[in-house]
Amino acid sequence: MKVYIGCFGSGLGHASRMLEIARELDKRGAEIEFSSSGEVASLISSRGYRCNRLPLADVRYSEDGAFQVKETLLASPSILARTYKQVGSELANLGRWGPDVVLSDSALPTVLAGRMLRLPTFTVLNQLNLTSSHGAKGTPTRLLSVGTSAGMGKLWELSDEIILPDLPPPYTISEKNLWGSNVEKTRYVGFLFSMDKGVPDDAAESFIHDPRPKIFWQVSGPPRTRAAFVEMALRYAEALSDRYSFVVSGGDPTGSVSPGRRGGLWYYEWCGITDVYFGACDMVISRSGHGTIGQAIVSSKPSLLVPIPKQPEQEGNADKAARLGVSMVQKQSELTPESLRESIDSLLGDGYRERVVRLGEIARKYDAKTTIVDVLESAATRGRRGPR
């Protein structure tokens, strides 16, 4: 079986979950080829897979990491042109390699190319639209809302099936980002994220045996959204390190994997043993990316979520996790050492632990990786679709 995987090039969560699928496909003897952009393509290549590089077509972020609606609208002709180039490249890649089945993780050009070539095409997706709500305020946001819901939502449905790496209602974390989906073409399979089993290093051993409350602060997201949050994490964790044990991960895939001591805390530029820290910590501080929230729930750890400013998908995810009672939410602009301490103390009490343990039990009943690979194998066995 030959599987072609197209992966959206902004946000390492897409790469992490597709690499998990690739590892399962490897076990079943499949041949795999990827496509992606930017640092996502670099991460995939560093894991030993062939990855065809595409031009990055992404929304705009400010220096402080905030999503820029107006700038994204102004850049839309450039984004559209790059997307058009991506479609052409994917047509060439698929035509050259001749896969049996195509899998897209939030990569629309891969879906379009697979459809044009009449290949079985499936999409893993937790965001059908760029906005979180029909009630979004402001003309630019309304324009994005109308355009993405009416256009992109239908384009995703060109897939044979849209696979949602989330829990079914009423526990769906990404529910605000999935309105307008075609329920006949969607399937909930549970959370999908990297299941790498790491070996504790000296920093992890120190963290595990520390008697203080243990907090894993994981930074993630597109490159421009990380710098300000990393700086905040280091300053605030240091300010509170007399009371809590902190480990901070900077989320830079090109950075050092060796931890360094920063005053009263440990810091990784890139942490390759996140599973160790999710297992050992008492709570997590992070952005509100879908994969990170899912990993915290599966690990039964309460979380403090700090969404990328003005990023509707993350705001929607954070809102739902808070309503489920497994997370608290703070705006980046309002986060201070004092408010952080209050949030940590609340999350370590007030029933958050009990609620996330119950939800974790539900989440662990799903096996997204096996389900998705079974779908791909079944489609490859049936063969290519005939002309429509």
C-alpha positions as a Python dict, from the first residue, in 0.01 Angstrom:
ca = {
    (1, 'M'): (0, 0, 0),
    (2, 'K'): (131, 346, -96),
    (3, 'V'): (-2, 634, 116),
    (4, 'Y'): (52, 1001, 34),
    (5, 'I'): (10, 1237, 332),
    (6, 'G'): (-37, 1611, 285),
    (7, 'C'): (16, 1808, 605),
    (8, 'F'): (-71, 2175, 668),
    (9, 'G'): (253, 2367, 711),
    (10, 'S'): (171, 2591, 1008),
    (11, 'G'): (154, 2442, 1357),
    (12, 'L'): (353, 2136, 1458),
    (13, 'G'): (46, 1954, 1590),
    (14, 'H'): (-44, 1856, 1234),
    (15, 'A'): (298, 1698, 1185),
    (16, 'S'): (291, 1521, 1522),
    (17, 'R'): (-34, 1344, 1455),
    (18, 'M'): (54, 1252, 1096),
    (19, 'L'): (390, 1115, 1208),
    (20, 'E'): (194, 897, 1449),
    (21, 'I'): (-13, 767, 1155),
    (22, 'A'): (306, 713, 954),
    (23, 'R'): (459, 500, 1228),
    (24, 'E'): (154, 274, 1231),
    (25, 'L'): (164, 253, 852),
    (26, 'D'): (532, 157, 874),
    (27, 'K'): (440, -133, 1102),
    (28, 'R'): (194, -255, 838),
    (29, 'G'): (452, -240, 562),
    (30, 'A'): (313, 64, 378),
    (31, 'E'): (516, 303, 164),
    (32, 'I'): (475, 666, 269),
    (33, 'E'): (546, 1003, 115),
    (34, 'F'): (463, 1343, 267),
    (35, 'S'): (414, 1699, 153),
    (36, 'S'): (418, 2013, 369),
    (37, 'S'): (571, 2358, 417),
    (38, 'G'): (807, 2548, 645),
    (39, 'E'): (917, 2403, 977),
    (40, 'V'): (654, 2131, 955),
    (41, 'A'): (824, 1993, 643),
    (42, 'S'): (1160, 2014, 822),
    (43, 'L'): (1028, 1820, 1120),
    (44, 'I'): (883, 1546, 898),
    (45, 'S'): (1209, 1517, 702),
    (46, 'S'): (1407, 1495, 1026),
    (47, 'R'): (1206, 1183, 1112),
    (48, 'G'): (1335, 1010, 800),
    (49, 'Y'): (1038, 1048, 565),
    (50, 'R'): (1046, 1194, 216),
    (51, 'C'): (859, 1524, 229),
    (52, 'N'): (783, 1729, -82),
    (53, 'R'): (817, 2098, 8),
    (54, 'L'): (534, 2333, -83),
    (55, 'P'): (518, 2715, -54),
    (56, 'L'): (369, 2815, 280),
    (57, 'A'): (18, 2966, 257),
    (58, 'D'): (-86, 3082, 603),
    (59, 'V'): (-268, 3356, 791),
    (60, 'R'): (-80, 3652, 943),
    (61, 'Y'): (41, 3700, 1301),
    (62, 'S'): (182, 4007, 1478),
    (63, 'E'): (513, 4023, 1664),
    (64, 'D'): (337, 3946, 1994),
    (65, 'G'): (179, 3638, 1838),
    (66, 'A'): (-172, 3772, 1781),
    (67, 'F'): (-379, 3658, 1482),
    (68, 'Q'): (-422, 3953, 1241),
    (69, 'V'): (-760, 3953, 1067),
    (70, 'K'): (-715, 4264, 850),
    (71, 'E'): (-362, 4172, 746),
    (72, 'T'): (-480, 3823, 655),
    (73, 'L'): (-754, 3969, 437),
    (74, 'L'): (-506, 4203, 269),
    (75, 'A'): (-271, 3913, 208),
    (76, 'S'): (-546, 3689, 73),
    (77, 'P'): (-443, 3734, -296),
    (78, 'S'): (-92, 3613, -207),
    (79, 'I'): (-229, 3330, 6),
    (80, 'L'): (-461, 3227, -278),
    (81, 'A'): (-175, 3235, -531),
    (82, 'R'): (40, 3015, -308),
    (83, 'T'): (-252, 2778, -259),
    (84, 'Y'): (-292, 2755, -636),
    (85, 'K'): (79, 2669, -665),
    (86, 'Q'): (36, 2406, -397),
    (87, 'V'): (-245, 2240, -594),
    (88, 'G'): (-23, 2225, -903),
    (89, 'S'): (264, 2079, -705),
    (90, 'E'): (40, 1819, -545),
    (91, 'L'): (-99, 1714, -882),
    (92, 'A'): (257, 1660, -1002),
    (93, 'N'): (361, 1477, -684),
    (94, 'L'): (62, 1244, -688),
    (95, 'G'): (97, 1182, -1061),
    (96, 'R'): (466, 1094, -1023),
    (97, 'W'): (434, 868, -719),
    (98, 'G'): (99, 701, -788),
    (99, 'P'): (-32, 638, -435),
    (100, 'D'): (-316, 400, -356),
    (101, 'V'): (-475, 642, -111),
    (102, 'V'): (-434, 1007, -9),
    (103, 'L'): (-458, 1145, 344),
    (104, 'S'): (-472, 1518, 416),
    (105, 'D'): (-426, 1677, 756),
    (106, 'S'): (-588, 2018, 708),
    (107, 'A'): (-416, 2050, 367),
    (108, 'L'): (-683, 2155, 117),
    (109, 'P'): (-456, 2147, -194),
    (110, 'T'): (-389, 1779, -127),
    (111, 'V'): (-763, 1712, -115),
    (112, 'L'): (-822, 1898, -442),
    (113, 'A'): (-538, 1717, -619),
    (114, 'G'): (-650, 1378, -491),
    (115, 'R'): (-1004, 1444, -608),
    (116, 'M'): (-890, 1558, -954),
    (117, 'L'): (-692, 1235, -997),
    (118, 'R'): (-984, 1024, -867),
    (119, 'L'): (-781, 880, -582),
    (120, 'P'): (-942, 770, -254),
    (121, 'T'): (-893, 1084, -44),
    (122, 'F'): (-948, 1132, 328),
    (123, 'T'): (-905, 1436, 551),
    (124, 'V'): (-815, 1466, 919),
    (125, 'L'): (-950, 1800, 1036),
    (126, 'N'): (-1053, 1980, 1353),
    (127, 'Q'): (-1127, 2319, 1196),
    (128, 'L'): (-1359, 2363, 898),
    (129, 'N'): (-1355, 2743, 918),
    (130, 'L'): (-1119, 3026, 1015),
    (131, 'T'): (-1370, 3173, 1259),
    (132, 'S'): (-1527, 3024, 1567),
    (133, 'S'): (-1874, 3170, 1560),
    (134, 'H'): (-2144, 3304, 1334),
    (135, 'G'): (-2173, 3590, 1578),
    (136, 'A'): (-1821, 3725, 1527),
    (137, 'K'): (-1803, 4103, 1539),
    (138, 'G'): (-1630, 4333, 1293),
    (139, 'T'): (-1647, 4354, 915),
    (140, 'P'): (-1315, 4176, 843),
    (141, 'T'): (-1406, 3887, 1071),
    (142, 'R'): (-1753, 3858, 916),
    (143, 'L'): (-1596, 3848, 570),
    (144, 'L'): (-1368, 3565, 676),
    (145, 'S'): (-1661, 3388, 839),
    (146, 'V'): (-1883, 3404, 531),
    (147, 'G'): (-1604, 3315, 289),
    (148, 'T'): (-1468, 3019, 477),
    (149, 'S'): (-1799, 2868, 581),
    (150, 'A'): (-1955, 2890, 236),
    (151, 'G'): (-1643, 2805, 38),
    (152, 'M'): (-1383, 2605, 227),
    (153, 'G'): (-1641, 2402, 417),
    (154, 'K'): (-1776, 2265, 90),
    (155, 'L'): (-1428, 2208, -53),
    (156, 'W'): (-1332, 1989, 242),
    (157, 'E'): (-1635, 1776, 164),
    (158, 'L'): (-1472, 1673, -163),
    (159, 'S'): (-1295, 1418, 57),
    (160, 'D'): (-1439, 1069, 73),
    (161, 'E'): (-1461, 1118, 447),
    (162, 'I'): (-1368, 1387, 700),
    (163, 'I'): (-1213, 1227, 1007),
    (164, 'L'): (-1247, 1436, 1323),
    (165, 'P'): (-968, 1369, 1578),
    (166, 'D'): (-1193, 1462, 1867),
    (167, 'L'): (-1450, 1321, 2105),
    (168, 'P'): (-1814, 1306, 1991),
    (169, 'P'): (-2072, 1545, 2141),
    (170, 'P'): (-2117, 1656, 2412),
    (171, 'Y'): (-1741, 1639, 2471),
    (172, 'T'): (-1617, 1778, 2136),
    (173, 'I'): (-1336, 2026, 2207),
    (174, 'S'): (-1341, 2175, 1854),
    (175, 'E'): (-1719, 2205, 1827),
    (176, 'K'): (-1716, 2581, 1759),
    (177, 'N'): (-1474, 2530, 1472),
    (178, 'L'): (-1679, 2255, 1309),
    (179, 'W'): (-2016, 2423, 1258),
    (180, 'G'): (-2155, 2371, 910),
    (181, 'S'): (-1995, 2027, 866),
    (182, 'N'): (-2167, 1756, 664),
    (183, 'V'): (-2247, 1498, 933),
    (184, 'E'): (-2289, 1226, 673),
    (185, 'K'): (-1923, 1261, 579),
    (186, 'T'): (-1767, 1301, 922),
    (187, 'R'): (-1654, 1051, 1183),
    (188, 'Y'): (-1527, 1114, 1537),
    (189, 'V'): (-1229, 893, 1620),
    (190, 'G'): (-1094, 1039, 1945),
    (191, 'F'): (-782, 1247, 2007),
    (192, 'L'): (-477, 1192, 1789),
    (193, 'F'): (-132, 1307, 1900),
    (194, 'S'): (221, 1173, 1929),
    (195, 'M'): (244, 861, 2144),
    (196, 'D'): (625, 850, 2152),
    (197, 'K'): (751, 689, 2472),
    (198, 'G'): (1040, 889, 2608),
    (199, 'V'): (1306, 795, 2862),
    (200, 'P'): (1338, 1039, 3154),
    (201, 'D'): (1659, 1243, 3150),
    (202, 'D'): (1819, 1409, 3452),
    (203, 'A'): (1577, 1703, 3436),
    (204, 'A'): (1277, 1472, 3422),
    (205, 'E'): (1404, 1260, 3710),
    (206, 'S'): (1450, 1574, 3917),
    (207, 'F'): (1101, 1690, 3822),
    (208, 'I'): (939, 1352, 3899),
    (209, 'H'): (1085, 1337, 4249),
    (210, 'D'): (1026, 1702, 4339),
    (211, 'P'): (776, 1720, 4630),
    (212, 'R'): (634, 2054, 4516),
    (213, 'P'): (334, 2081, 4280),
    (214, 'K'): (469, 1996, 3935),
    (215, 'I'): (379, 2211, 3632),
    (216, 'F'): (466, 2144, 3268),
    (217, 'W'): (454, 2463, 3060),
    (218, 'Q'): (443, 2367, 2693),
    (219, 'V'): (471, 2636, 2425),
    (220, 'S'): (344, 2550, 2076),
    (221, 'G'): (204, 2713, 1763),
    (222, 'P'): (338, 2885, 1449),
    (223, 'P'): (686, 3042, 1489),
    (224, 'R'): (569, 3406, 1524),
    (225, 'T'): (334, 3312, 1808),
    (226, 'R'): (596, 3146, 2026),
    (227, 'A'): (865, 3403, 2117),
    (228, 'A'): (657, 3630, 2341),
    (229, 'F'): (495, 3333, 2514),
    (230, 'V'): (831, 3163, 2579),
    (231, 'E'): (968, 3484, 2734),
    (232, 'M'): (659, 3510, 2953),
    (233, 'A'): (684, 3145, 3055),
    (234, 'L'): (1046, 3178, 3165),
    (235, 'R'): (991, 3501, 3360),
    (236, 'Y'): (674, 3394, 3537),
    (237, 'A'): (788, 3040, 3611),
    (238, 'E'): (1109, 3177, 3763),
    (239, 'A'): (907, 3419, 3976),
    (240, 'L'): (700, 3131, 4118),
    (241, 'S'): (967, 2862, 4130),
    (242, 'D'): (1002, 2887, 4507),
    (243, 'R'): (651, 2742, 4535),
    (244, 'Y'): (612, 2515, 4231),
    (245, 'S'): (836, 2294, 4019),
    (246, 'F'): (836, 2410, 3655),
    (247, 'V'): (959, 2262, 3329),
    (248, 'V'): (918, 2484, 3021),
    (249, 'S'): (928, 2358, 2661),
    (250, 'G'): (989, 2628, 2399),
    (251, 'G'): (839, 2433, 2108),
    (252, 'D'): (1122, 2503, 1862),
    (253, 'P'): (1180, 2191, 1648),
    (254, 'T'): (1523, 2322, 1543),
    (255, 'G'): (1632, 2385, 1902),
    (256, 'S'): (1839, 2181, 2145),
    (257, 'V'): (1681, 1874, 2302),
    (258, 'S'): (1910, 1903, 2604),
    (259, 'P'): (1749, 2075, 2904),
    (260, 'G'): (1917, 2371, 3068),
    (261, 'R'): (1876, 2513, 3415),
    (262, 'R'): (1723, 2863, 3423),
    (263, 'G'): (1734, 2969, 3786),
    (264, 'G'): (1468, 2763, 3959),
    (265, 'L'): (1335, 2580, 3652),
    (266, 'W'): (1433, 2351, 3364),
    (267, 'Y'): (1401, 2471, 3005),
    (268, 'Y'): (1402, 2281, 2676),
    (269, 'E'): (1417, 2455, 2341),
    (270, 'W'): (1258, 2135, 2206),
    (271, 'C'): (1131, 1866, 2440),
    (272, 'G'): (1136, 1516, 2293),
    (273, 'I'): (990, 1351, 2603),
    (274, 'T'): (664, 1540, 2646),
    (275, 'D'): (485, 1217, 2733),
    (276, 'V'): (707, 1186, 3041),
    (277, 'Y'): (609, 1533, 3158),
    (278, 'F'): (239, 1491, 3081),
    (279, 'G'): (252, 1177, 3292),
    (280, 'A'): (450, 1323, 3583),
    (281, 'C'): (305, 1674, 3618),
    (282, 'D'): (11, 1783, 3830),
    (283, 'M'): (-112, 2030, 3568),
    (284, 'V'): (-26, 2178, 3228),
    (285, 'I'): (5, 2538, 3106),
    (286, 'S'): (-17, 2575, 2728),
    (287, 'R'): (-172, 2739, 2428),
    (288, 'S'): (-510, 2593, 2339),
    (289, 'G'): (-408, 2394, 2036),
    (290, 'H'): (-633, 2096, 1979),
    (291, 'G'): (-360, 1834, 2016),
    (292, 'T'): (-225, 1972, 2342),
    (293, 'I'): (-571, 1988, 2500),
    (294, 'G'): (-636, 1633, 2386),
    (295, 'Q'): (-309, 1507, 2532),
    (296, 'A'): (-383, 1678, 2864),
    (297, 'I'): (-728, 1516, 2878),
    (298, 'V'): (-600, 1169, 2786),
    (299, 'S'): (-332, 1215, 3055),
    (300, 'S'): (-603, 1326, 3301),
    (301, 'K'): (-425, 1654, 3378),
    (302, 'P'): (-605, 1987, 3434),
    (303, 'S'): (-474, 2274, 3226),
    (304, 'L'): (-441, 2650, 3219),
    (305, 'L'): (-499, 2757, 2858),
    (306, 'V'): (-361, 3081, 2714),
    (307, 'P'): (-495, 3103, 2355),
    (308, 'I'): (-297, 3271, 2080),
    (309, 'P'): (-438, 3626, 2097),
    (310, 'K'): (-733, 3683, 1862),
    (311, 'Q'): (-698, 3333, 1716),
    (312, 'P'): (-1058, 3210, 1691),
    (313, 'E'): (-984, 2839, 1669),
    (314, 'Q'): (-783, 2842, 1990),
    (315, 'E'): (-1037, 3063, 2165),
    (316, 'G'): (-1311, 2816, 2071),
    (317, 'N'): (-1110, 2518, 2194),
    (318, 'A'): (-1029, 2690, 2522),
    (319, 'D'): (-1389, 2794, 2580),
    (320, 'K'): (-1514, 2437, 2541),
    (321, 'A'): (-1244, 2288, 2766),
    (322, 'A'): (-1338, 2545, 3032),
    (323, 'R'): (-1708, 2462, 3000),
    (324, 'L'): (-1625, 2095, 3047),
    (325, 'G'): (-1461, 2194, 3374),
    (326, 'V'): (-1117, 2051, 3292),
    (327, 'S'): (-936, 2379, 3215),
    (328, 'M'): (-915, 2743, 3306),
    (329, 'V'): (-854, 3016, 3048),
    (330, 'Q'): (-651, 3336, 3073),
    (331, 'K'): (-579, 3597, 2808),
    (332, 'Q'): (-209, 3647, 2739),
    (333, 'S'): (-248, 4023, 2791),
    (334, 'E'): (-395, 3967, 3139),
    (335, 'L'): (-152, 3700, 3262),
    (336, 'T'): (65, 3811, 3554),
    (337, 'P'): (261, 3615, 3817),
    (338, 'E'): (-18, 3689, 4065),
    (339, 'S'): (-301, 3576, 3835),
    (340, 'L'): (-94, 3272, 3736),
    (341, 'R'): (-50, 3170, 4099),
    (342, 'E'): (-424, 3205, 4164),
    (343, 'S'): (-509, 2996, 3857),
    (344, 'I'): (-259, 2725, 3952),
    (345, 'D'): (-401, 2698, 4302),
    (346, 'S'): (-755, 2675, 4164),
    (347, 'L'): (-660, 2407, 3911),
    (348, 'L'): (-490, 2200, 4179),
    (349, 'G'): (-816, 2207, 4372),
    (350, 'D'): (-1178, 2301, 4303),
    (351, 'G'): (-1262, 1962, 4144),
    (352, 'Y'): (-1063, 2009, 3822),
    (353, 'R'): (-861, 1694, 3880),
    (354, 'E'): (-1171, 1480, 3938),
    (355, 'R'): (-1346, 1609, 3626),
    (356, 'V'): (-1047, 1560, 3396),
    (357, 'V'): (-994, 1207, 3531),
    (358, 'R'): (-1352, 1119, 3434),
    (359, 'L'): (-1316, 1273, 3089),
    (360, 'G'): (-979, 1103, 3044),
    (361, 'E'): (-1143, 766, 3103),
    (362, 'I'): (-1382, 838, 2816),
    (363, 'A'): (-1105, 964, 2587),
    (364, 'R'): (-885, 657, 2642),
    (365, 'K'): (-1155, 429, 2502),
    (366, 'Y'): (-1078, 558, 2151),
    (367, 'D'): (-790, 449, 1929),
    (368, 'A'): (-773, 716, 1659),
    (369, 'K'): (-449, 592, 1505),
    (370, 'T'): (-575, 238, 1443),
    (371, 'T'): (-912, 360, 1319),
    (372, 'I'): (-758, 595, 1062),
    (373, 'V'): (-507, 341, 931),
    (374, 'D'): (-784, 81, 902),
    (375, 'V'): (-982, 329, 691),
    (376, 'L'): (-682, 385, 462),
    (377, 'E'): (-618, 13, 422),
    (378, 'S'): (-982, -54, 337),
    (379, 'A'): (-985, 224, 76),
    (380, 'A'): (-659, 105, -80),
    (381, 'T'): (-799, -247, -105),
    (382, 'R'): (-1108, -122, -287),
    (383, 'G'): (-884, 62, -534),
    (384, 'R'): (-920, 384, -729),
    (385, 'R'): (-1256, 535, -801),
    (386, 'G'): (-1385, 529, -1153),
    (387, 'P'): (-1488, 840, -1349),
    (388, 'R'): (-1784, 1029, -1203),
}
